[in-house]
C-alpha cells in the first residue's frame, strides 16, 4: 500500500474543515498523511484542535498569508508519499475515493488522474453533477478546465521538475499547473466515477467573477505568454 500525501490548505473555512477532514479519515484506504497548511495567521487555536483528531495529520503554519497555490507548493516539498492528492478544506471525499482511484491508476499505469464529482451548496445540498472526460489534452484544457482539484491524484515524482508548481494566483492557480502538464504531454486520464463533492460558496474567491476574469487574463498573458 503506497503512502498518499493529501494536501489541504486552510484559510477561514471553520464551518467546513472538520467535515472535510473526517471524509478523509473515513477512507477505506488508510495509508495516508494529511498535510494541513494553516494560511490563516490569526486563527491558530482552531486549526491545532482539528489537527489533533488523528496522528496522520501534519500541521504546517505559514508565517504570512501566501494563498492556496503557494501553500500547496510548500506542502508538496514536505510530503513523504508516493502519490499526492488534493482536497480543499470545504470539499468532501466519498469513502472509497482513494482506494478506487489508486487501483485504476495502477491498472492503467498513470501518473495523473481525476474523476467526476458533484457540486453542493453551503448546506451540502446537491446542485449538479460534473462528468470527467476520459482524456484531456492541452487544446481541450485551454478552452475549458474540466478538472476538479479535489479529485486529482498525481505521482509525486512528477514534481521533481520544478516548473510544475501551482501559480501565484488567487484563483485558477491549479489551472496553470494542469496546462503546463498537458503542454508537456503528461497523460491526464479522467474516470467517470463520482468520488468527490465540491462545495460552491457564494462568498469564496472561486465564485468571484471579477477575480476569475483577472486571474484568467494572467493565466493566458503571463503564464502562457499569449498576446
Secondary structure, 3 states (H helix, E strand, C coil): CCCEEEEEEECCCCCCHHHHHHHHHCCCCCCEEEEEEECCCCCHHHHHHHHCCCCCEEEEECCCCCCHHHHHHHHHHHCCCCEEEECCCCCEECCCHHHHHHHHHHHHCCCEEEEEEEEECCCCCEEEEECCCCEECHHHHHHCCCCCHHHCEEEHHHHHCCCCCCCCCCCCHHHHHHHHHHHCCCCEEEEEEEEEEEECCCCCHHHCHHHHHHHHHHHHHHHCCCC
